[in-house]
């Protein structure tokens, strides 16, 4: 039992989900910085409004100039089939930042109907009811 408690507690210490990130952004929680670890082409295709674009391979060299020390960093990449957010989170951890990986990535952000920004502005799509309730409140 203790092993399971430790395991799940540790996971929650280093992971967050799209609903929680959205709630933090909506509430303007101080110190939270969302980092998009994808390529420039991916960023231009669409990203989370307010996110900072910092591809995983550039984090070690640019993080100090882009992310204030002590910020609570949340990394994301494409989705569950991509480990770019994990690689990015590892780089931030190596630099001493408190960091969490946003599970589900950009894919689940979009599927849950949260806003997306690109060169045409900000838009929201329909909620995919296989990933979130149509009313938009998960409750978990």
N, CA, C and O of each residue as an XYZ file, in Angstrom:
560
protein
N       0.827     -1.198      0.000
C       0.000      0.000      0.000
C       0.869      1.258      0.000
O       0.614      2.190     -0.763
N       1.888      1.284      0.851
C       2.769      2.451      0.915
C       3.442      2.689     -0.419
O       3.605      3.835     -0.840
N       3.836      1.615     -1.091
C       4.502      1.754     -2.383
C       3.576      2.424     -3.391
O       4.013      3.298     -4.140
N       2.326      2.038     -3.422
C       1.363      2.653     -4.348
C       1.157      4.127     -4.008
O       1.086      4.958     -4.913
N       1.062      4.461     -2.748
C       0.879      5.854     -2.336
C       2.081      6.686     -2.758
O       1.924      7.785     -3.289
N       3.270      6.168     -2.526
C       4.487      6.875     -2.924
C       4.541      7.066     -4.443
O       4.867      8.148     -4.931
N       4.219      6.010     -5.173
C       4.261      6.066     -6.634
C       3.312      7.130     -7.187
O       3.716      7.973     -7.988
N       2.053      7.086     -6.758
C       1.084      8.038     -7.296
C       1.340      9.455     -6.803
O       1.082     10.416     -7.528
N       1.834      9.595     -5.607
C       2.199     10.928     -5.105
C       3.330     11.517     -5.934
O       3.298     12.698     -6.281
N       4.315     10.712     -6.249
C       5.450     11.191     -7.057
C       4.993     11.561     -8.471
O       5.445     12.562     -9.026
N       4.104     10.761     -9.049
C       3.593     11.101    -10.384
C       2.909     12.455    -10.371
O       3.155     13.289    -11.242
N       2.046     12.677     -9.376
C       1.323     13.944     -9.307
C       2.248     15.121     -9.021
O       1.914     16.262     -9.342
N       3.395     14.859     -8.428
C       4.362     15.926     -8.174
C       5.016     16.408     -9.457
O       5.521     17.530     -9.512
N       5.013     15.561    -10.505
C       5.732     15.900    -11.732
C       4.871     15.904    -12.989
O       5.376     16.154    -14.084
N       3.580     15.629    -12.843
C       2.654     15.653    -13.976
C       1.461     16.536    -13.649
O       1.068     16.685    -12.492
N       0.902     17.110    -14.693
C      -0.349     17.841    -14.578
C      -1.140     17.536    -15.841
O      -0.595     16.975    -16.791
N      -2.398     17.891    -15.862
C      -3.182     17.626    -17.076
C      -3.674     18.937    -17.677
O      -3.546     20.003    -17.075
N      -4.237     18.837    -18.872
C      -4.631     20.041    -19.597
C      -5.700     20.837    -18.858
O      -5.693     22.067    -18.907
N      -6.609     20.164    -18.181
C      -7.657     20.885    -17.446
C      -7.061     21.715    -16.313
O      -7.463     22.858    -16.093
N      -6.105     21.136    -15.598
C      -5.464     21.871    -14.507
C      -4.626     23.038    -15.024
O      -4.613     24.111    -14.420
N      -3.936     22.832    -16.127
C      -3.144     23.918    -16.713
C      -4.075     25.035    -17.176
O      -3.801     26.212    -16.938
N      -5.161     24.674    -17.827
C      -6.127     25.683    -18.275
C      -6.660     26.474    -17.087
O      -6.752     27.700    -17.143
N      -7.010     25.771    -16.011
C      -7.526     26.448    -14.817
C      -6.477     27.398    -14.233
O      -6.816     28.509    -13.824
N      -5.215     26.979    -14.189
C      -4.147     27.849    -13.681
C      -3.976     29.087    -14.550
O      -3.788     30.190    -14.036
N      -4.042     28.909    -15.865
C      -3.906     30.059    -16.772
C      -5.089     31.006    -16.636
O      -4.914     32.224    -16.613
N      -6.292     30.449    -16.545
C      -7.489     31.277    -16.383
C      -7.448     32.068    -15.076
O      -7.894     33.213    -15.017
N      -6.910     31.443    -14.036
C      -6.820     32.090    -12.720
C      -5.584     32.985    -12.601
O      -5.378     33.639    -11.579
N      -4.771     33.006    -13.651
C      -3.523     33.783    -13.652
C      -2.683     33.476    -12.408
O      -2.221     34.380    -11.712
N      -2.500     32.183    -12.150
C      -1.690     31.755    -11.005
C      -0.278     32.312    -11.184
O       0.360     32.071    -12.208
N       0.207     33.051    -10.197
C       1.525     33.672    -10.335
C       2.649     32.649    -10.453
O       2.652     31.621     -9.775
N       3.594     32.954    -11.323
C       4.787     32.137    -11.457
C       4.679     30.945    -12.379
O       5.688     30.291    -12.645
N       3.480     30.634    -12.883
C       3.318     29.492    -13.783
C       3.674     29.918    -15.204
O       3.128     30.885    -15.735
N       4.592     29.181    -15.802
C       4.987     29.454    -17.185
C       4.847     28.166    -17.981
O       5.452     27.145    -17.652
N       4.042     28.231    -19.028
C       3.810     27.073    -19.884
C       4.780     27.155    -21.055
O       4.856     28.172    -21.745
N       5.517     26.073    -21.268
C       6.549     26.019    -22.302
C       6.155     25.023    -23.381
O       5.924     23.847    -23.103
N       6.080     25.505    -24.611
C       5.835     24.665    -25.779
C       7.194     24.207    -26.291
O       7.997     25.022    -26.747
N       7.452     22.909    -26.217
C       8.769     22.371    -26.571
C       8.869     21.930    -28.033
O       9.873     21.339    -28.432
N       7.846     22.210    -28.825
C       7.814     21.747    -30.222
C       8.635     22.643    -31.146
O       9.181     23.661    -30.723
N       8.709     22.250    -32.395
C       9.436     23.006    -33.418
C       8.721     24.314    -33.762
O       7.569     24.523    -33.383
N       9.420     25.184    -34.482
C       8.832     26.456    -34.919
C       7.625     26.209    -35.821
O       6.622     26.915    -35.718
N       7.712     25.229    -36.688
C       6.596     24.914    -37.588
C       5.367     24.467    -36.807
O       4.241     24.834    -37.142
N       5.589     23.681    -35.774
C       4.486     23.215    -34.936
C       3.864     24.374    -34.166
O       2.641     24.485    -34.082
N       4.702     25.231    -33.608
C       4.247     26.424    -32.876
C       3.369     27.278    -33.770
O       2.302     27.725    -33.350
N       3.805     27.508    -34.990
C       3.046     28.342    -35.928
C       1.719     27.708    -36.312
O       0.758     28.416    -36.614
N       1.656     26.400    -36.303
C       0.420     25.690    -36.633
C      -0.640     25.934    -35.561
O      -1.835     25.864    -35.846
N      -0.215     26.217    -34.343
C      -1.122     26.510    -33.244
C      -0.467     26.166    -31.923
O       0.303     25.211    -31.829
N      -0.780     26.956    -30.894
C      -0.196     26.743    -29.569
C      -1.149     27.257    -28.492
O      -2.150     27.909    -28.788
N      -0.825     26.955    -27.262
C      -1.617     27.412    -26.128
C      -1.395     28.918    -25.956
O      -0.249     29.357    -25.865
N      -2.462     29.715    -25.909
C      -2.302     31.153    -25.690
C      -1.550     31.417    -24.383
O      -1.866     30.841    -23.342
N      -0.566     32.284    -24.458
C       0.228     32.617    -23.287
C       1.442     31.730    -23.093
O       2.295     32.020    -22.254
N       1.530     30.643    -23.864
C       2.690     29.760    -23.751
C       3.929     30.456    -24.320
O       3.829     31.390    -25.116
N       5.078     29.982    -23.896
C       6.363     30.454    -24.399
C       6.934     29.355    -25.282
O       6.942     28.184    -24.904
N       7.410     29.741    -26.457
C       7.993     28.754    -27.363
C       9.471     28.578    -27.048
O      10.262     29.511    -27.182
N       9.832     27.374    -26.630
C      11.223     27.057    -26.316
C      11.437     25.574    -26.606
O      11.245     24.733    -25.728
N      11.837     25.254    -27.844
C      12.040     23.852    -28.210
C      13.008     23.151    -27.256
O      13.947     23.765    -26.748
N      12.772     21.877    -27.022
C      13.578     21.100    -26.072
C      15.073     21.270    -26.297
O      15.829     21.427    -25.339
N      15.498     21.242    -27.534
C      16.940     21.312    -27.818
C      17.542     22.678    -27.497
O      18.765     22.816    -27.470
N      16.704     23.690    -27.253
C      17.196     25.039    -26.948
C      17.096     25.402    -25.464
O      17.578     26.458    -25.055
N      16.483     24.550    -24.666
C      16.222     24.885    -23.266
C      17.508     25.161    -22.495
O      17.606     26.178    -21.809
N      18.482     24.283    -22.597
C      19.715     24.440    -21.822
C      20.375     25.789    -22.094
O      20.889     26.422    -21.172
N      20.366     26.227    -23.332
C      21.035     27.472    -23.700
C      20.219     28.736    -23.522
O      20.791     29.819    -23.400
N      18.889     28.629    -23.504
C      18.052     29.835    -23.495
C      17.129     29.994    -22.286
O      16.554     31.066    -22.100
N      16.976     28.975    -21.477
C      15.995     29.027    -20.393
C      16.207     30.219    -19.466
O      15.246     30.904    -19.117
N      17.435     30.473    -19.066
C      17.704     31.552    -18.114
C      17.273     32.914    -18.665
O      16.873     33.793    -17.902
N      17.353     33.088    -19.979
C      16.967     34.362    -20.591
C      15.460     34.472    -20.807
O      14.932     35.576    -20.944
N      14.776     33.351    -20.837
C      13.355     33.328    -21.184
C      12.444     33.081    -19.982
O      11.329     33.601    -19.927
N      12.914     32.295    -19.031
C      12.076     31.874    -17.903
C      12.698     32.378    -16.596
O      13.815     31.989    -16.253
N      11.990     33.232    -15.873
C      12.540     33.733    -14.604
C      12.822     32.593    -13.623
O      12.054     31.636    -13.527
N      13.926     32.713    -12.906
C      14.273     31.715    -11.887
C      13.123     31.569    -10.905
O      12.482     32.552    -10.533
N      12.867     30.337    -10.488
C      11.803     30.072     -9.526
C      10.425     29.901    -10.122
O       9.476     29.575     -9.409
N      10.298     30.118    -11.424
C       8.996     29.926    -12.076
C       8.597     28.462    -12.002
O       9.450     27.574    -12.040
N       7.310     28.217    -11.898
C       6.775     26.858    -11.959
C       6.532     26.546    -13.428
O       5.573     27.032    -14.028
N       7.400     25.740    -13.993
C       7.375     25.453    -15.422
C       6.477     24.258    -15.711
O       6.498     23.259    -14.992
N       5.687     24.377    -16.775
C       4.882     23.273    -17.290
C       5.272     23.106    -18.755
O       5.164     24.044    -19.545
N       5.728     21.903    -19.111
C       6.128     21.646    -20.494
C       5.048     20.856    -21.225
O       4.345     20.032    -20.640
N       4.940     21.135    -22.528
C       4.059     20.302    -23.363
C       4.658     20.146    -24.744
O       5.465     20.959    -25.196
N       4.240     19.079    -25.400
C       4.615     18.801    -26.779
C       3.335     18.379    -27.502
O       2.250     18.819    -27.122
N       3.434     17.544    -28.528
C       2.262     17.182    -29.320
C       1.218     16.404    -28.542
O       0.056     16.808    -28.510
N       1.593     15.310    -27.921
C       0.591     14.492    -27.240
C       1.193     13.245    -26.642
O       2.409     13.147    -26.481
N       0.338     12.285    -26.310
C       0.804     11.073    -25.631
C       1.818     10.263    -26.435
O       2.592      9.502    -25.854
N       1.828     10.411    -27.742
C       2.761      9.658    -28.568
C       4.099     10.342    -28.754
O       4.920      9.894    -29.553
N       4.328     11.418    -28.029
C       5.552     12.202    -28.187
C       6.188     12.419    -26.816
O       5.486     12.707    -25.846
N       7.503     12.285    -26.729
C       8.163     12.497    -25.447
C       8.927     13.823    -25.383
O       9.795     13.996    -24.527
N       8.614     14.747    -26.272
C       9.276     16.053    -26.268
C       9.062     16.823    -24.977
O       9.977     17.499    -24.506
N       7.873     16.735    -24.396
C       7.607     17.427    -23.132
C       8.417     16.806    -22.001
O       8.867     17.509    -21.096
N       8.603     15.484    -22.051
C       9.413     14.805    -21.048
C      10.866     15.246    -21.157
O      11.513     15.525    -20.147
N      11.377     15.308    -22.385
C      12.758     15.768    -22.599
C      12.916     17.212    -22.122
O      13.916     17.561    -21.495
N      11.923     18.043    -22.425
C      11.970     19.437    -21.987
C      11.925     19.553    -20.477
O      12.667     20.343    -19.893
N      11.059     18.774    -19.836
C      10.962     18.796    -18.377
C      12.275     18.365    -17.744
O      12.700     18.933    -16.739
N      12.913     17.366    -18.328
C      14.207     16.909    -17.818
C      15.241     18.028    -17.886
O      16.010     18.223    -16.945
N      15.262     18.760    -18.991
C      16.220     19.873    -19.120
C      15.957     20.950    -18.070
O      16.896     21.461    -17.459
N      14.695     21.297    -17.856
C      14.376     22.296    -16.836
C      14.752     21.790    -15.445
O      15.254     22.559    -14.626
N      14.515     20.507    -15.167
C      14.895     19.940    -13.871
C      16.404     20.018    -13.684
O      16.883     20.345    -12.598
N      17.150     19.719    -14.736
C      18.617     19.818    -14.656
C      19.071     21.237    -14.350
O      20.112     21.441    -13.725
N      18.290     22.215    -14.789
C      18.625     23.620    -14.546
C      18.112     24.110    -13.189
O      18.354     25.256    -12.812
N      17.412     23.254    -12.464
C      16.958     23.596    -11.123
C      15.569     24.211    -11.038
O      15.176     24.695     -9.976
N      14.826     24.201    -12.125
C      13.458     24.743    -12.101
C      12.479     23.714    -11.557
O      12.623     22.525    -11.839
N      11.476     24.147    -10.778
C      10.378     23.235    -10.481
C       9.591     23.035    -11.781
O       9.231     24.010    -12.441
N       9.328     21.805    -12.143
C       8.741     21.532    -13.457
C       7.765     20.369    -13.397
O       7.939     19.409    -12.645
N       6.723     20.496    -14.228
C       5.768     19.413    -14.439
C       5.565     19.241    -15.939
O       5.685     20.190    -16.714
N       5.261     18.030    -16.320
C       4.913     17.720    -17.703
C       3.392     17.713    -17.826
O       2.702     17.116    -17.000
N       2.871     18.377    -18.856
C       1.431     18.373    -19.100
C       1.086     17.120    -19.905
O       1.369     17.036    -21.101
N       0.469     16.147    -19.226
C       0.122     14.910    -19.917
C      -1.006     15.194    -20.915
O      -1.876     16.032    -20.675
N      -0.966     14.486    -22.018
C      -1.954     14.695    -23.076
C      -1.467     15.671    -24.124
O      -1.864     15.587    -25.287
N      -0.603     16.605    -23.723
C      -0.004     17.552    -24.649
C      -1.003     18.413    -25.400
O      -2.164     18.544    -25.013
N      -0.517     18.993    -26.482
C      -1.328     19.886    -27.297
C      -2.548     19.167    -27.860
O      -3.612     19.769    -28.004
N      -2.399     17.889    -28.176
C      -3.528     17.122    -28.719
C      -4.729     17.174    -27.778
O      -5.843     17.475    -28.208
N      -4.509     16.886    -26.509
C      -5.632     16.859    -25.581
C      -6.096     18.257    -25.204
O      -7.257     18.444    -24.842
N      -5.207     19.244    -25.285
C      -5.627     20.634    -25.099
C      -6.686     20.980    -26.144
O      -7.734     21.540    -25.822
N      -6.399     20.640    -27.386
C      -7.327     20.917    -28.486
C      -8.585     20.071    -28.346
O      -9.695     20.579    -28.506
N      -8.421     18.787    -28.049
C      -9.569     17.880    -27.953
C     -10.521     18.266    -26.827
O     -11.716     17.978    -26.904
N     -10.007     18.917    -25.778
C     -10.874     19.345    -24.686
C     -11.502     20.711    -24.954
O     -12.202     21.257    -24.101
N     -11.248     21.257    -26.140
C     -11.917     22.487    -26.554
C     -11.334     23.770    -25.994
O     -11.996     24.808    -25.996
N     -10.087     23.708    -25.511
C      -9.456     24.911    -24.978
C      -8.926     25.777    -26.119
O      -8.702     25.270    -27.218
N      -8.722     27.075    -25.880
C      -8.320     27.981    -26.955
C      -6.932     27.684    -27.520
O      -6.032     27.217    -26.821
N      -6.799     27.972    -28.796
C      -5.551     27.796    -29.539
C      -5.247     29.112    -30.241
O      -6.152     29.779    -30.741
N      -3.978     29.480    -30.275
C      -3.557     30.708    -30.959
C      -2.637     30.339    -32.115
O      -1.791     29.451    -32.004
N      -2.826     31.050    -33.238
C      -1.920     30.956    -34.382
C      -1.894     32.315    -35.062
O      -2.373     33.295    -34.492
N      -1.348     32.393    -36.260
C      -1.229     33.700    -36.920
C      -2.573     34.320    -37.309
O      -2.631     35.495    -37.671
N      -3.649     33.539    -37.237
C      -4.992     34.073    -37.531
C      -5.700     34.558    -36.283
O      -6.796     35.112    -36.370
N      -5.092     34.359    -35.119
C      -5.709     34.784    -33.870
C      -5.997     33.599    -32.974
O      -5.358     32.550    -33.067
N      -6.971     33.789    -32.106
C      -7.319     32.758    -31.136
C      -8.659     32.141    -31.516
O      -9.574     32.837    -31.954
N      -8.762     30.825    -31.343
C      -9.998     30.123    -31.660
C     -10.163     28.933    -30.724
O      -9.207     28.488    -30.088
N     -11.384     28.430    -30.651
C     -11.683     27.229    -29.874
C     -12.426     26.260    -30.772
O     -13.267     26.660    -31.577
N     -12.112     24.996    -30.630
C     -12.822     23.966    -31.373
C     -13.854     23.291    -30.488
O     -13.999     23.612    -29.308
N     -14.552     22.366    -31.078
C     -15.555     21.602    -30.334
C     -14.860     20.633    -29.380
O     -13.757     20.160    -29.651
N     -15.513     20.350    -28.275
C     -14.998     19.383    -27.312
C     -15.198     17.984    -27.871
O     -16.283     17.643    -28.342
N     -14.144     17.175    -27.816
C     -14.235     15.767    -28.187
C     -14.755     15.035    -26.957
O     -14.050     14.933    -25.954
N     -15.978     14.528    -27.024
C     -16.605     13.923    -25.854
C     -15.973     12.587    -25.467
O     -16.379     11.986    -24.472
N     -15.000     12.115    -26.222
C     -14.232     10.940    -25.806
C     -13.131     11.331    -24.822
O     -12.555     10.467    -24.161
N     -12.837     12.623    -24.721
C     -11.769     13.079    -23.826
C     -12.263     14.001    -22.721
O     -11.587     14.156    -21.704
N     -13.413     14.608    -22.897
C     -13.951     15.546    -21.899
C     -15.461     15.626    -22.070
O     -15.973     15.389    -23.164
N     -16.173     15.955    -21.009
C     -17.623     16.101    -21.142
C     -17.978     17.313    -21.993
O     -17.255     18.309    -21.991
N     -19.075     17.233    -22.709
C     -19.495     18.307    -23.601
C     -19.637     19.629    -22.856
O     -19.404     20.687    -23.440
N     -20.014     19.592    -21.581
C     -20.142     20.813    -20.775
C     -18.821     21.413    -20.389
O     -18.773     22.543    -19.905
N     -17.721     20.668    -20.597
C     -16.402     21.217    -20.359
C     -15.880     21.099    -18.943
O     -14.766     21.553    -18.681
N     -16.627     20.512    -18.008
C     -16.145     20.385    -16.636
C     -15.942     18.915    -16.317
O     -16.902     18.153    -16.196
N     -14.702     18.534    -16.184
C     -14.347     17.128    -15.952
C     -14.793     16.658    -14.567
O     -15.411     15.602    -14.432
N     -14.480     17.441    -13.551
C     -14.867     17.065    -12.206
C     -13.936     16.083    -11.527
O     -14.211     15.650    -10.408
N     -12.847     15.722    -12.172
C     -11.920     14.769    -11.525
C     -10.767     15.495    -10.982
O      -9.870     14.885    -10.400
